[in-house]
Amino acid sequence: MRCYHGVCAQEPTEPNHINGIENFWNQAKRHMRRFNGVPKAHFGLFLKECEWRFDNSDPQLKLRQLRQWIKLYLR
């Protein structure tokens, strides 16, 4: 499926603006490329991790959240 930006573009204030979607997929592909392919069974988990990284771009926030998860689940 192709989207020509002049025809398909929504208002930039919409949450699903095509540029935001393309940005997410570019970041997700770049992140997953490091693993030289992702097993089909685990693709959903890798995609959720990419979503979390995309939605939480502040490194300090990520670090704080990871530390909270470690305290909760690994101690």
Backbone as a ProteinNet text record, in pm:
[ID]
protein_1_A
[PRIMARY]
MRCYHGVCAQEPTEPNHINGIENFWNQAKRHMRRFNGVPKAHFGLFLKECEWRFDNSDPQLKLRQLRQWIKLYLR
[TERTIARY]
84	0	88.9	57.4	133.3	47.9	114.6	44.7	120.7	55.7	114.7	80.2	180.5	162.1	64.5	60.3	-32	-176.8	-201.5	-337.1	-382.8	-296.6	-336.2	-310.1	-233.2	-190.6	-309.7	-304.4	-406.1	-354.2	-433	-387.2	-270.2	-165.6	-50.3	-84.1	-197.9	-234.1	-294.4	-330.9	-387.6	-280.8	-317.4	-216.7	-159.2	-230.7	-183.4	-133.3	-75	-22.9	79.8	76.6	159.2	308.2	355	497.2	537.7	449.3	478	484.7	395.8	395.2	521.7	560	682.9	805	805.8	916.3	927	813	814.5	870.7	822.7	868.8	1016.7	1065.9	1208.8	1290.9	1246.9	1319	1310.3	1192.8	1175.5	1264.4	1267.1	1351.3	1498.7	1539.2	1678.6	1715.6	1625	1651.2	1657.8	1562.7	1557.6	1665	1720	1825.6	1948.1	1968	2083.5	2076.7	1956.8	1939.5	1945.9	1971.9	1980.9	1857.5	1744.3	1618.8	1559.9	1430.8	1359.8	1273.8	1278.6	1192.7	1044.8	970.6	828.8	753.2	789.3	719.7	742.1	854.9	887.8	870.6	820.8	810.7	726.2	616.6	528.5	599.9	684.5	759.8	862.6	930.6	1026.9	956.6	839.2	764.3	716.6	673.1	632.8	751.5	870.9	988.9	1016.6	1004	1024.5	921.2	799.6	693.6	727.5	774.9	811.7	926.4	1026.2	1139.4	1094.4	1001.8	953	870.6	784.7	696.9	769.4	879.4	956.8	1095.4	1105.9	1233.4	1332.2	1286.8	1375.8	1459.3	1592	1676.2	1663.2	1647.7	1633.3	1504.9	1398	1270.5	1280.8	1347	1366.8	1444.6	1553.1	1636.7	1558.9	1481.7	1401.5	1298.5	1235.6	1135.4	1199	1313.9	1383.4	1424.1	1470.3	1506.7	1385.8	1271.2	1148.1	1110.2	1121	1088	1181.4	1310.7	1407.5	1371.9	1337.4	1297.6	1173.4	1080	953.8	967.6	1042.5	1038.4	1163.8	1277.1	1401	1458.5	1394.1	1447.1	1354.9
-117.3	0	124.3	216.4	340.7	455.9	552.5	674.1	791.9	864.9	985.4	1099.1	1161.6	1257.2	1369	1411.4	1517.5	1472.8	1343.2	1290.4	1233.5	1156.2	1082.2	1156.7	1261.1	1326.6	1379.9	1355.3	1407.9	1538.4	1596.3	1716.3	1678.8	1759	1727	1715.1	1766.8	1757	1620.6	1543.1	1409.9	1317.9	1227.4	1139.3	1036.7	1003.3	902.8	965.5	1080.2	1147.9	1059.3	1054.2	960.5	978.7	1100.5	1121.4	1058.2	1062.8	999.6	848.6	792.2	647.5	605	678.4	646.4	661	761	780.2	660.7	614.9	499.1	376.1	347.9	228.5	237.4	355.8	370	341.6	392.8	366.9	219.4	159.3	18	-70.6	-44.2	-124.3	-107.6	14.7	39.9	-35.9	-36	-106	-257.3	-311.8	-456.8	-508	-421.1	-462	-513.3	-462.6	-506.3	-654	-711.4	-851.3	-946.1	-895.1	-976.4	-1064.5	-1004.2	-1077.4	-1107	-1109.8	-1133.3	-1257.3	-1353.7	-1471.3	-1431.4	-1499	-1466.9	-1474.9	-1570.8	-1589.7	-1472.6	-1401.4	-1291.8	-1153.3	-1147.5	-1019.1	-919.4	-964.7	-876.5	-811.6	-888.9	-834.1	-731.3	-761.1	-665.2	-537.4	-551.9	-434.7	-352.2	-417.5	-344.6	-269.6	-331	-261.7	-137.3	-151.3	-36	72.5	31.7	127.9	201.4	126.8	187.9	287.3	248.8	338.3	464.1	449	561.9	656.6	600.6	683.4	749.5	690.3	743.8	781.7	893.4	930.4	993	1032.2	1093.6	984.8	987.2	883	873	985.6	981.9	911.5	936.2	870.1	719.4	681.1	538.3	471.1	534.4	477.2	463	565.4	558.9	445.9	432.5	327.8	189	172.1	43.5	6.4	104.9	78.1	36	98	59	-84.4	-121.7	-258.3	-359.2	-322.8	-412.9	-436.2	-328.9	-343.1	-429.1	-410.9	-482.9	-631.7	-663.3	-798.5	-880.9	-819.9	-896.6	-903.1	-840.4	-846.8	-923.3
0	0	0	-84	-93.1	-45.6	10.7	50.8	-7.8	-92.4	-147.5	-52.6	1.9	110.3	76.7	-45.6	-82.2	-80.8	-103.3	-111.4	22.9	88.7	208.5	338.7	332.6	456.5	534.6	663.3	752.7	810.5	895.4	964.2	1055.6	1062.4	1147.3	1295.5	1337.3	1478.3	1511.4	1410.8	1434.4	1491.2	1583.7	1644.4	1546.6	1439.3	1344.9	1215.7	1224.6	1107	1038.5	906.2	829.5	857.1	880.3	908.2	1040.8	1140.1	1268	1256.1	1175.1	1153.4	1081	977.8	904.9	995.5	1080.9	1174	1268.7	1322.1	1411.7	1340.5	1219.5	1148.4	1115.8	1079	1052.3	1177.3	1291.5	1416.5	1454.8	1436.9	1472.2	1385.2	1255.8	1166.4	1199.6	1231.9	1267.7	1395.6	1493.1	1619.4	1597.5	1522.3	1503.5	1408.7	1325.8	1232.6	1308.8	1429.1	1508.6	1543.8	1541.4	1581.6	1463	1343.1	1221.1	1202.6	1215	1201.4	1337.1	1342.1	1467.5	1448.8	1543.3	1530	1524.8	1440.5	1423.5	1555.8	1638.8	1765.9	1861.6	1846.3	1937.4	1876.5	1753.5	1685.1	1763.4	1821	1898.1	2015.2	2084	2197.3	2151.1	2041.2	1988.1	1945.8	1885.8	1842	1961.4	2069.7	2190.6	2251.4	2247.8	2297.9	2213.8	2082.1	1993.3	2021.8	2048.3	2081.7	2211	2310.8	2439.1	2419.3	2340.5	2314.9	2242.2	2146.9	2068.6	2155.2	2240.8	2323.7	2439.8	2483.3	2595.6	2547	2480	2419.1	2517.5	2635	2734.1	2802.9	2789	2848.4	3000.3	3068.2	3213.9	3255.5	3182.6	3210.5	3186.7	3078.3	3049.6	3161.3	3203.1	3308.4	3438.2	3474	3596.6	3588.7	3472	3456.7	3459.6	3397.2	3402.3	3544.3	3619.7	3759.7	3841.4	3815.7	3886.1	3852.1	3725.7	3684.9	3747	3757	3819.8	3965.2	4036.5	4176.6	4189.8	4100	4106.8	4073.3	3968.2	3914.5	3936.1	3966.4	3977.8	4117.4	4212.6	4349	4437.5
[MASK]
+++++++++++++++++++++++++++++++++++++++++++++++++++++++++++++++++++++++++++

